[in-house]
Amino acid sequence: MLYESLLLLGVLALTFMLPHLLLGMSFDIALPGWLLLAHVVAVLGAYFLWYWSHGGQTLAMQTWKLQLASVNGESPTINRLLLRYALAWPSLLWFGVGLFWALLDRDHQFLHDRLAGTRLIFKSV
């Protein structure tokens, strides 16, 4: 997750900070906080949904040979991916309870994976 966070800094710098800096410097516009937050959620959603739906791996997951799959081992549907993304926010933001869930889960899956019907697996070479 730390490696993924570092990669996301670059994604957000390009797709979030740069446009908003240009808006502020060129037109003296500062968007309201709720719109900025919605932009971040949309950018991160686009990043994760794109990579998850095209091979089941983000850049960091490729490094660690992890892959996202449905519980039956197939590629998850876009609805499952959307659900996983939506559930990951409270899973992370509510003191990481969804991450600590993996310590108690019989298959060591995150809470948002359990609820969305997805799971992380090690990708065979």
Buried (B, 14 or more C-beta within 10 A) or exposed (E): EEEBEEBBEEBBEEBBEEEBEEEEEEEEEEEEEEEEEEBBEEBBBEBBBEBBBEBBBBBBBBEBEBBBBBBEEEBBEEEBBBBBBBBBBEBBEEEEEBBEBBEEBEEEBBBBBBBBBBBBBEBEE
